[in-house]
């Protein structure tokens, strides 16, 4: 079994029972730091990576994203799940081509979302959305990699927070071949419990981008996977911007006194 196949096997196994956190690094340093802290898998963040490139979320090209996936997969030995946004295409045939390209980067998983980026029509039509997941499934099967496919329904963060429609879509994505289901933006126990029940026995990922819950609480609701999206990147940007603004506006450097010492940061990456 190749290293990539082994990572795919491990990633699938993580989803079979229990609950695990899959944090989202945005570059090589953050990926290696999270791996060193003992997390068992990592996921990319489209927003965090885009910001590191001086771009807004969804502002990165397919070629740049693929290179990023490969760089992270080569930098750590953990399974990496790729935030593949909307597959960088609309039509199912193009989705399949792009997913097939992504399977060659060494990742162990990827997600396809159903948001359009158009506020007037925030989600793809139901039939097309399902066909996009089917196309991704076929491409993964063709690759023979065993990559885990996550189907995402974005209504709760795209202006259509309708639980029944979200469940309808996630159930259809599960039937279309998604291995894991994800509705970013669901927060209440009732919402989460309803989604978990609707797609069972397939696992559910919940996004935690604020302090509304705990790992234990989500585990008790039957959640198998917890991601944080761009929240770690936002936390890093918060510290950076606060220190930079203090210098610019006040001419003082008090923020540096609260910063992690350089020696401690160096220890994250081993001796030089």
C-alpha positions as a printed Julia matrix, in Angstrom:
272×3 Matrix{Float64}:
   0.0    0.0     0.0
   1.4    3.4    -0.99
   1.72   6.23    1.58
  -1.21   8.06   -0.04
  -3.39   4.94    0.01
  -2.5    4.43    3.67
  -3.5    8.0     4.5
  -6.83   7.51    2.72
  -7.39   4.3     4.69
  -6.59   6.07    7.97
  -8.86   8.98    7.06
 -11.8    6.69    6.35
 -11.15   4.85    9.61
 -11.3    8.11   11.58
 -14.87   8.58   10.34
 -16.15   5.16   11.41
 -16.61   5.85   15.12
 -16.09   8.52   17.73
 -15.49  12.2    17.07
 -12.31  13.96   15.98
 -11.22  17.53   15.29
  -9.73  18.26   11.88
  -8.18  21.75   12.17
  -7.52  23.9     9.11
  -3.97  25.13    8.45
  -3.37  27.72    5.77
   0.33  27.18    4.95
   3.22  24.78    5.55
   4.16  26.22    8.92
   0.66  26.04   10.36
   0.24  22.51    8.98
   3.46  21.28   10.58
   2.61  23.02   13.86
  -0.82  21.37   14.03
   0.66  17.99   13.17
   3.19  18.48   15.96
   0.4   19.22   18.42
  -1.01  15.74   17.85
  -4.02  16.2    15.58
  -4.76  13.11   13.53
  -5.81  14.77   10.24
  -5.84  18.25    8.72
  -8.06  20.1     6.26
  -7.2   23.06    4.07
  -9.11  26.33    4.34
  -9.92  28.22    1.17
 -10.26  31.5     3.06
  -7.12  31.13    5.18
  -5.01  30.17    2.18
  -6.46  32.94    0.01
  -5.66  35.54    2.68
  -2.08  34.27    2.86
  -1.84  34.95   -0.88
  -3.24  38.46   -0.55
  -6.59  37.41   -2.04
 -10.17  37.26   -0.73
 -11.83  33.9    -0.18
 -12.58  32.2    -3.51
  -9.94  34.39   -5.15
  -7.41  31.6    -5.8
  -7.14  29.77   -9.12
  -7.5   26.02   -9.55
  -3.81  25.66  -10.42
  -2.77  27.55   -7.29
  -5.12  25.49   -5.11
  -3.81  22.21   -6.52
  -0.21  23.27   -5.85
  -1.2   24.18   -2.29
  -2.83  20.79   -1.72
   0.27  19.01   -2.94
   2.59  21.16   -0.84
   0.63  20.41    2.34
   0.3   16.7     1.54
   4.07  16.52    1.08
   4.83  18.53    4.24
   3.12  16.3     6.82
   2.39  12.6     7.16
  -1.23  13.12    8.22
  -4.26  12.75    5.96
  -5.12  16.08    4.3
  -8.68  16.89    3.24
  -8.94  19.61    0.6
 -11.45  22.43    0.72
 -12.19  22.21   -3.0
 -14.78  24.98   -2.83
 -17.32  24.43   -5.64
 -14.95  22.27   -7.65
 -13.72  25.31   -9.6
 -16.43  24.67  -12.19
 -20.17  24.57  -12.67
 -20.95  21.69  -15.01
 -20.53  18.09  -13.79
 -18.08  17.14  -16.57
 -15.75  19.96  -15.57
 -16.15  19.06  -11.9
 -15.03  15.53  -12.74
 -11.93  16.75  -14.58
 -10.93  19.04  -11.73
 -11.54  16.42   -9.05
  -9.45  13.92  -11.0
  -6.62  16.47  -11.05
  -6.97  16.96   -7.31
  -6.69  13.23   -6.64
  -3.11  13.34   -7.97
  -1.94  15.81   -5.3
  -1.64  13.35   -2.41
  -4.73  14.43   -0.5
  -6.89  11.95    1.42
 -10.21  13.78    1.07
 -11.96  16.66   -0.64
 -15.26  18.52   -0.39
 -17.63  19.91   -3.0
 -20.06  22.68   -2.03
 -23.31  23.75   -3.65
 -23.11  27.55   -3.32
 -22.94  29.65   -6.49
 -21.51  32.92   -5.17
 -24.57  34.68   -6.64
 -26.7   36.32   -3.94
 -29.75  36.22   -6.21
 -29.39  32.44   -6.6
 -27.16  31.32   -3.75
 -27.39  27.55   -4.31
 -27.19  25.48   -7.46
 -30.48  23.98   -8.56
 -31.11  20.74   -6.72
 -30.68  18.41   -9.72
 -27.46  20.07  -10.86
 -26.08  20.06   -7.3
 -26.65  16.3    -7.06
 -25.1   15.71  -10.48
 -22.0   17.62   -9.35
 -21.55  15.26   -6.4
 -22.11  12.27   -8.68
 -19.42  13.58  -11.03
 -16.97  13.99   -8.17
 -17.74  10.45   -7.0
 -17.07   9.01  -10.46
 -13.77  10.87  -10.73
 -12.58   9.62   -7.36
 -13.56   6.07   -8.23
 -11.74   6.39  -11.55
  -8.62   7.56   -9.75
  -8.54   4.46   -7.56
  -7.2    6.51   -4.66
  -9.95   5.93   -2.11
 -10.17   9.64   -1.35
 -13.03  10.49    1.02
 -15.68  12.72   -0.57
 -17.53  15.28    1.54
 -20.76  16.79    0.21
 -21.46  20.29    1.49
 -24.75  22.2     1.49
 -24.12  25.89    2.07
 -27.61  27.26    2.67
 -26.98  28.31    6.28
 -24.04  30.52    5.29
 -25.34  31.57    1.86
 -28.55  33.28    2.91
 -30.9   30.29    2.82
 -30.85  28.83    6.35
 -33.64  26.33    5.73
 -33.11  23.11    7.67
 -35.44  20.89    5.64
 -33.92  21.96    2.34
 -30.44  21.44    3.77
 -31.42  17.93    4.89
 -32.97  17.19    1.49
 -29.74  18.15   -0.2
 -27.43  16.34    2.19
 -29.51  13.17    1.96
 -29.32  13.34   -1.82
 -25.57  13.93   -1.72
 -25.17  10.86    0.48
 -27.13   8.82   -2.04
 -25.01  10.32   -4.83
 -21.83   8.97   -3.24
 -20.65  11.46   -0.64
 -18.89   9.68    2.22
 -19.32  12.52    4.71
 -21.91  15.3     4.92
 -21.39  18.9     5.94
 -23.72  21.87    6.4
 -21.58  24.8     7.56
 -23.55  27.21    9.7
 -25.77  24.79   11.62
 -25.29  25.54   15.3
 -28.17  24.49   17.54
 -28.39  21.0    19.04
 -31.72  20.47   17.29
 -30.28  21.39   13.88
 -27.23  19.23   14.35
 -29.18  16.29   15.72
 -31.6   16.46   12.78
 -28.8   16.4    10.21
 -26.96  13.56   11.94
 -30.15  11.51   12.08
 -31.14  12.22    8.48
 -27.91  10.99    6.88
 -27.04   8.2     9.32
 -25.03   6.04    9.26
 -22.84   8.35    7.19
 -20.72  10.75    9.27
 -21.38  14.45    9.66
 -18.87  17.3     9.87
 -19.78  20.39   11.89
 -18.0   23.71   11.46
 -17.03  25.47   14.68
 -15.85  28.98   13.88
 -16.88  30.58   17.19
 -17.31  29.52   20.8
 -20.86  28.17   20.6
 -20.1   24.55   21.56
 -17.48  22.03   22.68
 -16.02  18.84   21.31
 -17.79  16.84   24.01
 -21.17  18.42   23.25
 -20.86  17.69   19.53
 -19.71  14.14   20.18
 -22.8   13.57   22.32
 -24.94  14.74   19.38
 -23.37  12.09   17.15
 -21.02  14.36   15.19
 -18.03  12.46   13.85
 -15.84  15.31   12.54
 -15.3   18.92   13.64
 -13.55  21.48   11.44
 -12.77  25.14   12.14
 -12.55  26.59    8.63
 -10.69  29.89    8.54
 -11.04  30.47   12.31
  -7.43  29.63   13.18
  -6.23  31.88   10.36
  -8.54  34.64   11.64
  -7.12  34.19   15.13
  -3.61  34.63   13.74
  -4.66  37.69   11.73
  -6.32  39.13   14.85
  -3.03  39.07   16.75
  -1.07  40.42   13.78
  -3.48  43.3    13.09
  -3.75  44.26   16.77
   0.04  44.5    17.09
   0.47  46.35   13.8
  -2.3   48.84   14.63
  -0.81  49.47   18.07
   2.49  50.41   16.45
   0.88  52.58   13.79
  -1.66  54.33   16.01
   0.07  54.51   19.4
   3.76  54.07   18.68
   4.01  51.35   21.33
   4.92  47.65   21.25
   3.04  46.15   24.19
   1.54  43.4    22.01
   4.99  41.91   21.53
   5.22  41.29   25.27
   2.28  38.9    24.98
   3.64  37.07   21.93
   4.9   33.49   22.01
   8.7   33.54   22.32
  10.66  32.81   19.17
  12.4   29.85   20.79
   9.03  28.25   21.5
   7.96  28.75   17.88
  11.24  27.24   16.68
  10.57  24.15   18.8
   7.43  23.49   16.76
   9.6   22.82   13.73
  12.52  20.97   15.31
  16.2   21.85   15.6
  18.04  23.75   12.89
